[in-house]
Amino acid sequence: MLPLKTSNHDLTGNRFQRVFRLNLLDRFVPLGILRGGTGLKPALVLLFLHRCGGLLFFLLIRYERQMHRLYQLLRRRR
């Protein structure tokens, strides 16, 4: 049997597959956990962030100064 948690007490396994499987189960057997399940757009956003989140985080950390200036410009426009 596979361990449920890692040494950092995180859940093991693929998180997107777990959420997707729970979503499908909730659509057929309403458990009240996700209130009818997620839509297609949130599922695709979750999949994109799960697959590309590490690269996105790396780029945001590497170019933090430039991004901060961009955030300041966007904040002033509001």
Secondary structure as UniProt FT lines:
FT   TURN            7..8
FT   HELIX           15..28
FT   HELIX           40..62
FT   HELIX           64..77
//
